[in-house]
Amino acid sequence: MPDTQITTPSPSFGRAMLAEFPLEPGGAYLNHGTVGVTPLAVMRARADLLDEIERHPSRFMIRELMSLGMSAPPKAPRLRAAADRVAAFLGASGNGLVFVDNASSGVNAVLRSIDFEPGDEILIPDQAYGGVARAAAFIARQRGATIKFVELSFPATDASAFVDAIERGITPRTRLALLDHVSSETALVMPLAGMAAACRARGVPVLVDGAHAPGAIDVDIEGLGVDWYAANLHKWCFAPRSCGVLWAAPERRAGLHPGVISWGISNDDWLQEFDWTGTRDPSPWLAAPAGLDFMHDVLGVAAMREHNHRLAWEGAQRLGERWGWRWATPEAMVGCMVSVPLPERLGPADVATAQRLRDALLFEHGIEVPVVVRNGALWARLSMQVYNDESDIERLEKAVESLS
């Protein structure tokens, strides 16, 4: 089970919590999901690590960070200790988890490690993150495989329909299902365990893009029944950028390789291979436990999630009612992000209009929020974090109503 037991409430959330973050004053930051904000405490922890590294870089990088066979580290390698902390939080064992730059890096590593053959299909929901879908398409072209997109309803009204859609999309040629845990494109929390079970019943392995899940919702990787799970910690887990993880089931670790091959491959140890891909700054990975400490000790994990979810859930209903949209998405499919439809009067649902509106909200009203086009409508994706409160939603509402 994931390590999320500590639930002590934090100090007041909302505007008062801005003191814990380096955000510039005066704005409304509703985009933690795209580029998360690192708490000041975690930034200090990372700075301390950088200072420690520079006091003796060779000793730190070669003998303390990981085991490269040059000499035995004086204690557990630091990367493995950090991975153990993160794995416990995510319901996994440390020997199944490695650090990567981001979820995209983890997804790419898995895709490149699978021997796709001509005629194989990679099943991807149509709400998949664009960068991940492009990576899959690139690998498919190289190997003669094809991408099969599965249409998922949006707006969503029934989570079970998503499971049914995935099950119908599987064919005898399906070699891999690449599924989201939380969709970046629509902000929906997917019924991942059910979708994975449908794939498993048909013998189809599952690779998960969990970029928006850790920290935002409860994650129990080993209980999901998936084969690989790639995720970010620099979004909802408050780690510095760039910091992601890749988990692999025991039977999926052999043959799994990082995008860069270096000295780590020499001992045929997949952990060491990912731990050492060349000289780099390890401080974001080593500071990941400080992000967990911030969630546990300053915020309280349960209190943080309740605040963020309540803002997203109630804000979506408020804005939907205000702008003539009847909200029908099940609450279980809303985490701490939510996509709300913008008024039709703002213009045609095209990319140019979406960019114009996003720029206007930022440069004229100080509101950072993505605006996207989907299903013939313009949508704003709101990310709710502990430094947000109802006043940010009110500010967005007034700003949108002033636009033309």
C-alpha positions in Angstrom: 0.0 0.0 0.0 1.2 3.6 -0.7 2.7 5.6 2.2 -0.1 8.2 2.6 -1.1 7.6 6.2 -0.1 11.0 7.6 -3.2 13.3 7.4 -2.5 16.1 9.9 -4.2 19.2 8.6 -1.9 22.0 7.5 -2.1 25.8 8.2 -4.7 27.6 6.2 -4.7 26.9 2.5 -5.2 29.5 -0.2 -3.6 32.9 -0.2 -1.8 32.3 3.1 0.0 29.3 1.6 1.6 31.5 -1.0 4.3 32.3 1.6 5.6 28.7 1.1 6.1 29.2 -2.7 8.2 31.5 -4.9 5.3 32.6 -7.1 5.4 36.3 -8.2 2.8 38.3 -6.4 -0.4 39.5 -8.0 -1.1 36.6 -10.3 -3.5 33.7 -10.3 -1.5 30.5 -11.2 -4.0 27.9 -12.3 -1.4 25.8 -14.2 0.4 23.7 -11.7 -0.4 20.7 -13.8 1.7 21.8 -16.7 4.6 23.4 -14.9 4.5 22.7 -11.1 5.8 25.2 -8.6 8.5 24.0 -6.3 8.0 25.0 -2.6 10.7 27.2 -1.0 11.6 24.4 1.5 12.3 22.0 -1.3 14.3 24.6 -3.2 16.5 25.0 -0.1 16.9 21.2 0.3 18.1 21.0 -3.3 20.5 24.0 -2.8 22.0 22.1 0.2 22.5 19.1 -1.9 24.2 21.1 -4.6 26.5 22.6 -2.0 27.3 19.2 -0.7 28.0 17.8 -4.1 30.5 20.6 -4.9 32.5 20.1 -1.7 33.8 16.8 -3.2 32.1 16.1 -6.6 34.1 12.9 -7.4 33.4 11.2 -4.1 29.7 12.2 -4.2 29.0 11.3 -7.8 31.1 8.1 -8.1 31.1 6.6 -4.6 28.1 7.9 -2.8 25.4 8.5 -5.4 25.3 5.0 -6.7 27.4 1.8 -6.9 29.5 1.6 -10.0 31.8 -1.1 -8.8 34.8 1.3 -8.3 34.4 1.0 -4.5 31.7 0.0 -2.1 29.7 3.1 -1.0 30.0 3.8 2.8 26.3 3.3 3.1 23.3 2.7 0.9 23.7 4.6 -2.4 21.9 7.9 -2.2 19.8 7.4 -5.3 18.6 4.0 -4.1 17.7 5.5 -0.7 15.7 8.3 -2.4 14.0 5.8 -4.7 13.0 3.7 -1.7 11.2 6.7 -0.1 9.4 7.6 -3.3 8.5 3.9 -4.0 6.9 3.5 -0.6 4.7 6.6 -1.2 3.6 5.1 -4.5 2.8 1.6 -3.3 5.8 0.0 -4.8 9.2 -1.6 -3.8 12.3 0.4 -4.3 13.9 -2.4 -6.4 11.2 -1.8 -9.0 11.6 1.9 -9.4 14.2 4.1 -11.1 14.4 7.9 -11.6 14.1 9.4 -15.0 13.9 13.0 -16.2 10.1 12.9 -16.6 7.2 10.7 -17.5 7.9 11.1 -21.2 11.5 9.7 -20.7 10.1 6.7 -18.9 7.5 6.0 -21.6 10.1 6.4 -24.3 12.4 3.9 -22.5 9.7 1.3 -22.5 8.6 1.9 -26.1 12.2 1.6 -27.3 12.7 -1.6 -25.3 9.8 -3.5 -26.9 10.5 -5.5 -30.1 7.5 -4.4 -32.1 7.0 -6.2 -35.4 5.2 -5.2 -38.6 1.5 -5.5 -38.1 1.6 -5.0 -34.3 -0.8 -2.4 -32.9 -0.2 0.0 -30.0 -3.6 0.9 -28.5 -3.8 4.5 -27.3 -6.8 6.4 -26.0 -7.6 9.6 -27.9 -7.2 11.6 -24.7 -3.5 10.6 -24.5 -0.9 13.4 -24.0 0.3 14.6 -27.4 4.0 14.2 -26.7 3.5 10.5 -25.6 1.3 9.8 -28.6 3.9 11.2 -30.9 6.6 9.1 -29.3 4.5 6.0 -29.8 3.9 7.0 -33.4 7.6 7.5 -34.0 8.5 4.0 -32.7 5.6 2.5 -34.6 6.8 4.0 -37.9 10.3 2.7 -37.2 9.2 -0.9 -36.5 6.3 -1.1 -39.0 3.7 -1.2 -36.3 0.5 1.0 -36.2 -1.2 3.2 -33.7 -4.9 2.4 -32.9 -6.6 5.3 -31.2 -9.6 4.5 -29.0 -12.2 7.2 -28.7 -13.2 8.0 -25.1 -16.2 10.1 -24.4 -15.7 13.7 -23.4 -17.3 15.2 -21.4 -17.4 12.0 -19.4 -20.6 10.7 -17.9 -19.8 7.1 -17.0 -16.4 5.6 -16.0 -17.4 2.1 -17.0 -17.8 3.3 -20.6 -14.1 3.9 -20.7 -13.3 0.4 -19.7 -15.7 -0.9 -22.3 -14.1 1.2 -25.0 -10.6 -0.1 -24.2 -11.9 -3.7 -24.2 -13.6 -3.2 -27.6 -10.4 -1.6 -29.0 -8.2 -4.7 -28.4 -7.6 -6.9 -31.4 -5.4 -10.0 -31.9 -2.7 -7.6 -33.2 -2.7 -5.4 -30.0 0.9 -5.6 -28.6 0.7 -2.9 -26.0 -1.9 -0.6 -24.4 -0.6 2.9 -23.5 -3.0 4.3 -20.9 -3.3 7.4 -18.8 -3.9 7.5 -15.1 -5.0 11.2 -15.2 -5.4 12.6 -18.7 -3.4 15.7 -19.4 -5.6 16.6 -22.3 -9.0 16.5 -20.4 -7.9 16.3 -16.7 -10.1 13.2 -16.2 -9.1 10.6 -13.6 -9.3 7.3 -15.6 -10.7 4.0 -14.2 -7.2 2.7 -14.7 -7.5 -0.5 -12.7 -10.6 -1.6 -14.7 -9.0 -0.7 -18.0 -5.8 -2.6 -17.1 -7.8 -5.6 -16.1 -9.6 -5.6 -19.4 -6.2 -5.6 -21.2 -4.7 -8.3 -18.9 -7.7 -10.6 -19.6 -6.8 -10.4 -23.3 -3.0 -10.9 -22.7 -2.1 -7.2 -23.5 0.6 -5.6 -21.4 -0.1 -2.1 -20.1 2.2 0.9 -20.0 0.9 3.8 -17.9 1.5 7.5 -18.4 1.0 8.6 -14.8 2.4 12.1 -15.3 -0.4 13.8 -13.2 -1.2 11.1 -10.6 1.5 11.0 -7.9 0.6 13.5 -5.2 -2.7 14.5 -6.9 -4.5 11.2 -6.2 -3.7 8.1 -4.2 -1.4 5.8 -6.2 -0.9 2.1 -5.5 1.2 1.0 -8.4 1.6 -2.6 -7.5 -2.2 -2.9 -7.0 -3.1 -1.6 -10.4 -2.2 -4.7 -12.3 -0.1 -2.9 -14.9 3.3 -3.7 -16.4 5.1 -0.3 -16.5 4.2 3.0 -14.8 5.9 6.2 -15.7 5.2 9.4 -13.8 6.3 12.9 -12.8 7.2 14.0 -9.3 7.9 17.6 -10.3 4.2 18.3 -10.7 2.0 17.3 -7.8 4.7 15.8 -5.6 6.6 19.1 -5.3 10.0 17.8 -6.5 12.3 20.1 -8.4 12.3 19.9 -12.2 13.1 17.6 -13.8 12.2 14.5 -11.7 10.2 11.5 -12.8 10.1 7.8 -12.1 9.7 4.6 -14.0 8.4 1.4 -12.4 8.4 -2.0 -14.0 6.9 -5.3 -12.9 9.5 -7.9 -12.0 8.9 -9.9 -15.2 9.3 -6.7 -17.3 12.7 -5.5 -16.1 14.9 -7.7 -18.2 15.6 -6.0 -21.5 14.4 -2.6 -20.3 16.9 0.1 -21.0 17.2 3.9 -20.6 17.5 6.2 -23.6 21.2 6.7 -22.9 23.5 3.7 -22.4 26.6 4.3 -20.3 28.8 2.5 -17.7 25.7 1.4 -15.8 24.9 -1.4 -18.3 28.1 -3.3 -17.6 26.8 -5.3 -14.6 23.5 -6.3 -16.2 21.6 -4.5 -13.4 18.6 -2.5 -14.6 18.7 -0.3 -11.5 22.3 0.6 -12.0 21.8 1.1 -15.8 19.1 3.8 -15.1 21.0 5.3 -12.2 24.0 6.1 -14.3 23.5 7.3 -17.8 26.4 9.8 -17.6 27.4 12.8 -15.5 24.3 14.9 -14.7 22.8 16.9 -11.9 21.1 14.4 -9.5 19.8 17.0 -7.1 16.2 17.0 -8.4 16.0 13.2 -7.8 17.7 13.4 -4.4 15.4 16.3 -3.3 12.3 14.3 -4.2 11.9 13.1 -0.6 11.9 16.7 0.5 8.8 17.2 -1.6 7.2 14.2 0.2 8.2 15.7 3.5 6.5 19.0 2.5 3.3 17.2 1.7 3.3 15.1 4.8 4.6 17.6 7.4 3.5 21.0 6.2 0.3 20.3 4.3 -1.0 16.8 5.3 -1.6 14.6 2.3 -5.3 14.0 2.8 -6.0 17.6 3.7 -4.1 18.8 0.6 -6.0 16.5 -1.7 -9.4 17.4 -0.2 -8.7 21.1 -0.6 -7.5 20.7 -4.2 -10.3 18.4 -5.2 -13.0 20.5 -3.6 -11.8 23.6 -5.5 -11.8 21.8 -8.8 -15.1 20.0 -8.3 -17.1 23.0 -7.0 -15.3 25.4 -9.3 -16.3 23.4 -12.4 -19.9 23.2 -11.4 -20.0 26.9 -10.7 -18.4 27.9 -13.9 -20.4 25.4 -15.9 -23.7 26.8 -14.5 -22.5 30.3 -15.2 -21.6 29.6 -18.8 -24.6 27.4 -19.6 -23.1 24.0 -19.3 -24.8 21.2 -17.3 -22.1 19.4 -15.3 -22.5 15.6 -15.6 -19.0 14.2 -15.0 -18.8 11.7 -12.1 -17.0 13.2 -9.1 -14.7 10.1 -9.0 -13.3 11.2 -12.4 -12.2 14.6 -11.0 -9.0 15.0 -9.0 -7.3 18.3 -8.6 -7.6 19.4 -12.2 -10.7 19.9 -14.2 -11.6 21.1 -17.7 -14.5 23.6 -18.0 -16.1 24.7 -21.3 -15.8 28.4 -22.1 -18.7 30.5 -23.5 -19.3 29.9 -27.2 -19.4 33.7 -27.8 -15.6 33.9 -27.4 -15.1 32.7 -30.9 -14.6 29.6 -33.1 -13.2 26.5 -31.5 -9.8 26.5 -33.1 -6.2 26.7 -32.0 -5.8 30.3 -33.0 -8.7 31.4 -30.8 -7.5 29.2 -27.9 -4.1 30.8 -28.0 -5.6 34.3 -28.2 -7.7 33.7 -25.2 -4.9 32.2 -23.2 -2.6 35.1 -24.0 -5.4 37.6 -23.0 -6.0 35.9 -19.7 -2.3 36.0 -18.9 -1.2 39.4 -20.2 -4.4 41.4 -19.5 -5.6 39.6 -16.4 -2.6 37.9 -14.8 -4.2 34.5 -15.0 -2.1 31.5 -16.2 -4.4 28.8 -17.4 -4.3 26.5 -20.5 -7.1 26.9 -23.1 -7.5 24.0 -25.5 -9.8 22.9 -28.2 -11.8 19.6 -27.9 -15.0 18.2 -29.4 -15.8 21.5 -31.1 -15.5 23.6 -28.0 -13.0 25.7 -26.1 -12.0 24.5 -22.7 -10.0 25.9 -19.8 -8.1 23.3 -17.8 -7.9 24.5 -14.2 -5.2 23.0 -11.8 -6.0 23.6 -8.2 -3.2 23.7 -5.7 -2.9 24.6 -2.0 -2.0 28.2 -2.8 -5.3 28.6 -4.8 -8.7 29.4 -3.3 -12.2 30.5 -4.5 -11.0 34.0 -5.3 -8.9 32.6 -8.2 -12.0 31.0 -9.7 -13.9 34.2 -9.2 -11.1 36.1 -10.9 -11.1 33.7 -13.9 -14.9 34.0 -14.1 -14.8 37.8 -14.3 -11.9 37.8 -16.7 -13.6 35.4 -19.1 -16.8 37.4 -19.0 -14.8 40.6 -19.9 -13.3 39.0 -23.0 -14.8 39.2 -26.4 
